[in-house]
Amino acid sequence: MSAPVVSWRLGDNSDAISLWQIGTLNAGQQSAEQEILIWNNFQGAEDVAHMQDCKFTTTDGAADTMDVVANKWVYTRVDSLNESTFTQVGGATKHVIGAAGAAEGTIQGTANTGVLANTVNFAKLTNYFQSDLHGVSAGLRQFKLRVEYFYV
């Protein structure tokens, strides 16, 4: 079976998302919340492998020592799993995600039409950013959101 086909979309499923525009924040200030859908096989006509043991975190692309990652300034809630609280993520601190109606930690790769009724094919997350209040230097932060998984 083919490998998963992962795509990131806005929370209302209206468009692909490639960049989370957080904007300018003061130290300790919370950003606006951003809903994100992580799809497997969006609008796929043929089945692909399921994403299994799915986990969400952030990375700086190197040693994960950047303050955003090391201090876990990104908070996430998995709406597709009916979570009500936010969890800090960053580097080795990961949070299990998954699709509604799928096995724990799984986003299925079954063929689908790409509509929100295809709940087993995507995980829905709400994220926000909040830095520490003290000891934070001003400047641009570039980091990545990451989903890790395996497939067979």
Buried (B, 14 or more C-beta within 10 A) or exposed (E): EEEBBBBBBEBEBEEEBEEBEBEEBEEEEEBEEBBBBBBBBBBBEEBBBBBBEBBBBBBBEEEBEBBBBBBBBBBBBBBBBEBEEBBBBBBEBBBBBBBBEBEEBBBBBBBBEBEEEBBBBBBBBBBBBBBEEEEBEEEEBEBEBBBEBEBE
